[in-house]
Structure formats: C-alpha cells, structure tokens
Amino acid sequence: MTTAANIVSTVKASYTIAVMGVLGVFAFVSAILIAWPALAYLGAKMFN
C-alpha cells in the first residue's frame, strides 16, 4: 500500500505543479497585455 500511496502522492504533486505552472504563464501573459499600453506610452514619452 505504501508504494501505491507514494505513486498517488507523486501524481498529485505533479498535477499541482503543472496547474500552477499553466496559471503562472497565464498570469504573466495577462499582466504584459494589460500593462502594454502604459509601457508603450511611457516609452514614447521617454524617447520623444
């Protein structure tokens, strides 16, 4: 039983890491897309 429990625990940990990774990438892309107009505006002000 301990081997099966270890396998289930490993699968749960892998699934959790995968879900957190996907959500992290989604959050990163969303933050860039939301901040892009402000960054473009500041860049235009800085270089013009």
CORHUJO-V32701 format. One record per run of one state. SS is the DSSP state (h for helix, s for strand, l for the rest). FROM is the first residue (numbers start at 1). TO is the last residue. Records with the same first field share a line. If there is no record, write none. Layout:
SS: FROM-TO + FROM-TO
This chain:
l: 1-1 + 48-48
h: 2-47
